[in-house]
Amino acid sequence: MPEIVAKSLHHFDGERYELTDFVIMPNHVHLLVAFPDEEALLKQCESWKHFTATQINRSLGQKGRFWQQDGFDHLVRTPEQFVRFRRYIADNPRRARLSAGEFVLYSKPLS
């Protein structure tokens, strides 16, 4: 199922948003992404949730709610915060004591 989420996150990268980092954990997702405005953020998050829930439920033979109703977001205000969030995302699987194959980690090289 992580591949469904990863593919969805990459799908409109560079068009609707700029994706830099994500980690897909067994029971949640962290991502670092830039949107042009709050409306675009809310609309895209709803799109990700709807699309991935439909695809995952279909593959599991289930129906109904898959994701939590609300998300949790932070506004990145400084370059230092950006670096801290990237590090947090990268370190999340280690802190959760996950082994390779139990998570999907992506980090876009920055130029």
Sequence and secondary structure as in RCSB ss.txt:
>XXXX:A:sequence
MPEIVAKSLHHFDGERYELTDFVIMPNHVHLLVAFPDEEALLKQCESWKHFTATQINRSLGQKGRFWQQDGFDHL
VRTPEQFVRFRRYIADNPRRARLSAGEFVLYSKPLS
>XXXX:A:secstr
 HHHHHHHHHHTBTTTBEEEEEEE SS EEEEEE SSHHHHHHHHHHHHHHHHHHHHHHHT  S  S S      
  SHHHHHHHHHHHHHHHHHTT  TTS EEEE    
